[in-house]
Amino acid sequence: MRKPMTPTELRNDIYRVLDDVLRSGIPQEIIRGSQTLLLVPAEGRRLRLEDLPRREALACSPDELVATHWDHEWSAEG
């Protein structure tokens, strides 16, 4: 996602911002006070995976997760 902008920044460059959001399909955040508005195309391209921010969701490496054994936690007998 793009860098958030203020309403004043949007007003100063509104046509470029509108055209860019329509062309790319990437939303634009506008910060007004303590609230955030999101300018998105009504019917446009969806965000691509590479456009999304990367988040660290694992507390371990993927290799450690694959190597985890659950035999002591689970039994087929229920």
Stockholm file with secondary structure:
# STOCKHOLM 1.0

chainA/1-78         MRKPMTPTELRNDIYRVLDDVLRSGIPQEIIRGSQTLLLVPAEGRRLRLEDLPRREALACSPDELVATHWDHEWSAEG
#=GR chainA/1-78 SS CCCCBCHHHHHHTHHHHHHHHHHHCCCEEEEETTEEEEECCSSCCCCCGGGSCCCCCCSSCHHHHHTCCCTTTCCTTC
#=GC SS_cons        CCCCBCHHHHHHTHHHHHHHHHHHCCCEEEEETTEEEEECCSSCCCCCGGGSCCCCCCSSCHHHHHTCCCTTTCCTTC
//
